[in-house]
Amino acid sequence: MTLFKLNKDLDFEPRLAESWTVNSDSTLLTLVLRDDIKWSDGEKTTAKDVEFTVRIATHPQVPYPASSRFDRIQSVQALNDTTVQVKLESWYPDLFFDLNIPVLPEHILAAIPAAQIAQSEFNTQPVGNGPYKLKEWKANQHISFERNEYWPLKQPALSGIVFTILQDDMLLLSNLKNGHIHLAPHLNQTVFNQIKRIPSIRAVRSRSKSYSFIGWNCSQDRFEQKIRLALSRAINKKQIIDICLAGYAKPFRGPFLPESRYYNPELSGIPYNPNKAKQILVDEGWQDSNGDGILEKNNRPFELVLTINAASQLQKDIATVIQSQLSQIRSGGFNTTTGNQRIS
């Protein structure tokens, strides 16, 4: 469980924390936890678990990628089994978001050296405190859950849930047709278009709350601002959407979703213009000076390596299209890497 939950209006409501108060200068948040929540092994969930979770998340030997979310929190302390105090230098708007990570069981993980937690059995045999508990996990086959008998709130409608791992799109389609699986999110456009023609299956389109992007490694001097602009102008997002997503996407113009209060609909984005892209590169000194089809500067070839998730066919397809698009602003020299496989 997390301390809070978000309602439909994106306001925080009680979950594990059933109430909270803030002192007069907003430097101390006091949380009062529910006293009826148990871990799936029968142990009680307490304030010590909350304190331990923050401590282990910020431990230098634990590779938690979001440890910086606690940088503005001075301390988290359990006063008793149901009371937690959070000390701050000053209040800040994202505090509840930062605190709202799943609580971990101290009685299990405290006995494991911090440096070994990432490799511990807990990662494949977890103990939780939500409405379901792990029943079985067969790697690359399925993960199944059953009701947690210690869950004190309203029991979930389903007695169990099975997540089946299907790495082949046609296998996914056949499992949907024969009713072996009941729900398949995030389908690619080929499977989705076939499902739309099957009367017994309901195909639903909805806008995703995610987007794809390229993260330029700005620690490399070649990715200075003008070069990033040139590469962005050389990438045709509409063509990527048409070829790789059958039109089921829209070009994005910033890092915030339209639902966000920070979304700016007036941003124009960076328009596709390969001629301007090439001119920027020439102005910055990148030219094919020896006629070998590769852009150079100071005898240094411009080689770009695009690393993607090798398990994602969509990312492979997008990388291949981007490689082709970049080739239009020069004759050669860019490489695309997919996992251990390089396409040049």
N, C-alpha and C positions, 0 to 999 in steps of 0.2 A: 504494500500500500504506500501511497504518497501521503504527505501531510494534508494536502488540500486537493480539491477538484475544481475544474472550471465548469460553470453552467453555460447555458446556451447564449447568455449575454457576455460571456468571457469574464465573468466576475468569479473570484475565489469563494468557494464554499467549504465547510468542514468535511474532512474525511477521517484520517487518523487523528488529526488535531480537531477536537470538537469545539474549541473556542480559543480566543487569543486576546491579549491586551497589549497596549503600547504605552510606555511611560511618557511623561510630559514633554521631554525634549527629543522624543523619537529615537533614542539610542538603545532601548531595551525592549525586545519583543518577548512576551511570555506566552508559551503555548501550553494548553491543557489537553492531554491526549485521552482518547477513549480507553477505558479499563477492561474492555471485553474482547479485545483482539488477540488471537493466538496464532503462533506459527503452525505450519501444517504438521509439525512433530509434537504439538500439544503445549509447547512452552509459550509463556505469555509475552506479548510485545510490549515493551516499556520504553520510557524516555531514554534509558541507557542505550537502546538500539539506535535512537536518533542521534545521540551524541557520538556513538561509535561510527555511524555511517559517515558523518562529516569528517571525523578524524581520519578514517581510512581513505576517504576520497581525496584528502589533501596530503596524504603521506607521500614523501618524496620517492619511496620505493614501489608505490602502486601506480601503474600506468593508466590512471583515469584521465581520459582526454579532456574532460570539462572541469578539471580541478580549479581553474581560474574563476569559476562562478562563485567561489567562496573568498575571493581576494578582499572583498570589502566587509567581510564578517570577521569580527575580532575573536569571538569564541562562541561555542554552542555547548551548554552544560545542562546535564540532568540534575534537577534539584531533588526529585524523588521519582517514583515509578511512573507518574503521570504528568510531570511538569518539566518543561524544557525552557531555558532562557537563552536567548540569542542576543549577544552584545554587538553593537555597531559603533563605528566612529560617527556616522550620520546615516539617516534614512535615505534610501534610494529606491526608485520606482520598481526595479526588477527583483527586489528582495524575495518576494513570494515565489517567483519563477525559479530563482536560484536555489531556494530551499526545497523545492518540490521534486525531489528525486526519490526513487523507491528506497524504502528503509531496509537495512540489512540486519540479519540476526547476529548479534554480538556473541551469543552463547555458542555459536558454531565457528565463526570466523576469527574471533579474538585469539583462539589457540593456534592459528596459522600465522607464521611469520609473514609480514607485509609483502616482502619480495616474492613470496610463493603463492599469494592469493590468486594471481592470474592463471596459475597452473594447477590449482587445487581441484579436488573432486566436486566441490560445490558448483563449479561451472557446468557440470554435466548431471549433477544430482542435487539441484537447488531445493531449498526449503523456503517457502513463501508464506504470506499471510493474507492472501486475497481469497476470492470465492472458489478458485480452482487450485489444484496441486498437480505436480507432474506425476503421471502414471508410468509412461514409458518413452524412451528416446532411443530410436535406432538411427544411427548416423546415415544421412543421405536417403532415408526411407520415410520416416514419419516421427512426429512428436505428438503424444497424446496426453490429455489432461482429464482429470475427474474432479468431482465436487470435493471441496475441502470440508471435512466433517466438523472442523472447529470454527467454521465461518459463522458468526453470530447474527448476521443480518439476513435479509431476504435471500433465500437460496436462488441461484440462477435457474432459468427455465430449462436449460440443457443439462443433462446429466454428465455429459462429457463432450470434449472437442478434440478432433484429430486434425493436425496439420500434415498433409501429405506432400512430400517433396517430389515433384515431377519436373525433370530437366529437359524434357522434349515436348514441344508445342503440340505435336500430333497426339502424343500420349495424354496430354492434358485434355485435348478435345474429346478423345474417346472416353476418358473417365467422366467427363461432364455428360456426354451422351448416354452412357449406361447408368448414370446416377450414383456412381461410386463416390464422387465428391459433389457437394451441394453448393459450394461457393468458390469462385476463382476470381480474385481481384487482380488488377494491373495486367490485363491481357494485352498481347500485342495486337496490332490492327488486323493481321491475317486471321488469327483465331477469332477475334471479335466479329469480323465480317461474316465468318462461317456460322457462328453461334446465332447471329441475328436471323438466320434463315431456318432455325430449328424451333418449331412451335412449342415444344415442351420446356424450353430454356428461356428465361427472361434475360435479355441483354440490356444493361443500363449504362449509359454514358454520364459521367459527371466530371467536373473540372477538378483536376488534381491540385493539392496544396504543395506541389513540389515543382522544381524546374531544373534543367540541366545547364551547365555552364563550363567554361574552361577557366582554370585558375592559372594565370601566368606566374611563373616563379620569378618574382621581382628581385631575388638575391642574385640573379644572373644579369650582368650588365647589358646584354643584348635586349632585354625586355624593358627598356626604358619607355617612358610614356608614349613617345611618337611611334616606336616600333609596335607597341601594343595596339595603338590606334590603327596602324597599317594592317596588322593581321586581322583585327576586328572588321575592318572595311572589306577585307578579302574573303570573309566568310558569309555565304548566302544562307541565312537562317530559313528563309521560305523554301529554298530548294531542299534543305535538310528535312524540313517538316513534310514536304510533299513526297520525297523519296523514302525516308525512313519511318515516317509515322502516318502515311496515307492521309495527310491533312489534319490528323487529330491532335493539333497543338497550335499555339500562337507564339509569335515572336515576343520575347520578353524585353523590357526596357529598363530594368533595375533590379535590385536585390529584394524588393518587398512585394508581397502578393497584393492583389487588388483589395483583399479584405482588410489589409493592415492600415492603420491610421497614418502610417508614414508613406504610403504609396502615393506617388506623384503622377497623375495621368497626363500631365503636360510634358513629361520627358519625351524627347523625340527619338531617342535611341541613336545608334550609329548605323547609318544607311550603308547598304552594300554598294561598293564602288571600287572594283578592282583596279581601275586606272589610277584613281587617287592613291590607293594602297601602294601601287608600284612606284608612283612618283615620290611618296613619302620615303620609301626605302632608298630610292636613288638619291634623294636630298640628304639622307643620313649616311650616304657613302657606300651603300650596299649595291654592287653592280656585278654583272657577269663580265669581268674584265678580260678573261682569257678564252671566252667562247666555249667553255665546257658545260654550259647549262646550269651552273651553280652560282648563286650570288656569293660574292666575297667582299670582305673589307679588311684591309691590311693583311692580305694573304690568309685570312681566316674564313672558312666557309660558314654560311648560315645554315646550321642544321637544327631542326626543331624535333624534339622527341615528345610525342603525346602519349602519356601513360593512362591506361583505362583499366576498368574491371574486366579481366579476361573472361569472366563467367557471363557477362552481359552481351548478348548478340546485338542489342540495340546500340550499345556504346561502340561495338566493333563497326557496325554499319555507319554510324555517325562519323567515327574517326576516318573511315575510308572516304566518305564524301568530303570531309574537311581536307584531307590530303589532296584529293583531286582539285578542290577549289583553290588551295594554296599554290598548286602547280601552275595555275593560270597567270600568276603574277611573276613567275620566273620559269626556267626550264627544268629545274631539278633541285635537290639538296635537302628537302624536308623528309624526315622519317616519322613513322607512326609506330609506337610500341603498344602491344596488347599483351599484358602479362609478360611471359617469357618469349613471346613471338613478336618479331619485328617485321613490319610491312614497309618496304622502301620503294 
